[in-house]
């Protein structure tokens, strides 16, 4: 399956490379207040594609940090529960609250 994806990637690269070579004519992009940008069509399209990709990545940053923060909280909570369970196994006592873990999985009575 890996070879199939590489073949598809190679075909797409060749297709877009030939498309870029065919579209080298100069074009003008008109902005507000009379500003004009002239250059090869392929470079203008590439610049706008890269700007869109960068803006998309910047838009994802808050979500990524929020997810990492939540993951670290959950890991901390899991480690605390595992430590309580280990302590209970060593002392041979039965769990006294609904926040215990059985067989490494949280009980169904847990709520956040």
C-alpha positions as CSV (number, residue, x, y, z in Angstrom):
1,X,0.0,0.0,0.0
2,X,3.0,2.3,0.7
3,X,4.2,1.9,-2.9
4,X,0.7,2.8,-4.3
5,X,0.7,6.1,-2.3
6,X,4.2,6.9,-3.5
7,X,3.2,6.3,-7.1
8,X,0.1,8.5,-6.7
9,X,2.3,11.2,-5.1
10,X,4.8,11.0,-8.0
11,X,2.1,11.3,-10.6
12,X,0.6,14.3,-8.9
13,X,4.0,16.0,-8.5
14,X,4.7,15.5,-12.2
15,X,1.2,16.8,-13.2
16,X,1.5,19.9,-11.1
17,X,5.1,20.5,-12.2
18,X,4.1,20.4,-15.8
19,X,1.1,22.6,-15.1
20,X,3.5,25.1,-13.4
21,X,5.8,25.1,-16.4
22,X,2.9,25.8,-18.8
23,X,1.6,28.8,-16.7
24,X,4.7,31.0,-16.6
25,X,3.1,34.0,-18.4
26,X,3.1,37.2,-16.4
27,X,-0.1,38.3,-14.8
28,X,-1.2,41.3,-12.8
29,X,-3.0,41.1,-9.5
30,X,-4.8,44.3,-8.6
31,X,-5.4,45.4,-5.0
32,X,-7.1,48.3,-3.4
33,X,-5.9,51.9,-3.7
34,X,-4.3,51.2,-7.1
35,X,-1.6,48.8,-5.9
36,X,-0.7,46.2,-8.5
37,X,1.4,43.0,-8.2
38,X,2.9,41.6,-11.4
39,X,4.6,38.3,-11.7
40,X,4.3,34.7,-13.1
41,X,0.9,33.2,-12.5
42,X,2.4,30.1,-10.9
43,X,4.4,32.1,-8.3
44,X,1.3,34.2,-7.4
45,X,-0.8,31.1,-6.9
46,X,2.0,29.4,-4.9
47,X,2.4,32.4,-2.6
48,X,-1.4,32.5,-1.9
49,X,-1.4,28.7,-1.3
50,X,1.5,29.0,1.2
51,X,-0.2,32.0,2.9
52,X,-3.4,30.0,3.3
53,X,-1.5,27.0,4.7
54,X,0.3,29.2,7.2
55,X,-2.9,30.9,8.3
56,X,-4.6,27.5,8.7
57,X,-1.7,26.3,10.9
58,X,-1.9,29.5,13.0
59,X,-5.7,28.9,13.4
60,X,-5.0,25.4,14.8
61,X,-2.6,26.6,17.5
62,X,-5.2,27.3,20.2
63,X,-6.9,23.9,19.7
64,X,-3.6,22.0,19.9
65,X,-2.5,23.8,23.1
66,X,-5.9,23.2,24.6
67,X,-5.8,19.5,23.7
68,X,-2.3,19.1,25.2
69,X,-3.4,20.8,28.4
70,X,-6.4,18.5,28.7
71,X,-4.2,15.4,28.0
72,X,-1.7,16.4,30.7
73,X,-4.6,16.8,33.2
74,X,-6.0,13.4,32.3
75,X,-2.6,11.8,32.6
76,X,-2.2,13.4,36.0
77,X,-5.6,12.2,37.1
78,X,-4.9,8.7,35.8
79,X,-1.6,8.5,37.7
80,X,-3.2,9.6,40.9
81,X,-5.9,6.9,40.6
82,X,-3.3,4.3,39.8
83,X,-1.2,5.3,42.9
84,X,-4.3,5.0,45.1
85,X,-5.1,1.6,43.6
86,X,-1.5,0.4,44.2
87,X,-1.6,1.6,47.8
88,X,-4.9,-0.3,48.3
89,X,-3.4,-3.5,46.8
90,X,-0.4,-3.2,49.2
91,X,-2.5,-2.7,52.3
92,X,-5.2,-5.2,51.2
93,X,-8.1,-2.7,51.8
94,X,-11.2,-2.5,49.7
95,X,-11.9,0.7,47.8
96,X,-14.1,3.2,49.7
97,X,-15.1,5.7,47.0
98,X,-16.6,5.5,43.5
99,X,-13.4,6.9,42.0
100,X,-11.4,3.7,41.9
101,X,-10.1,1.8,39.0
102,X,-10.6,-1.9,38.4
103,X,-8.5,-3.7,35.9
104,X,-6.8,-0.5,34.8
105,X,-10.1,1.1,33.5
106,X,-12.1,3.9,35.2
107,X,-15.3,2.8,36.8
108,X,-18.6,3.7,35.1
109,X,-19.7,5.8,38.1
110,X,-17.0,8.4,37.6
111,X,-18.1,11.8,36.5
112,X,-16.1,14.9,35.6
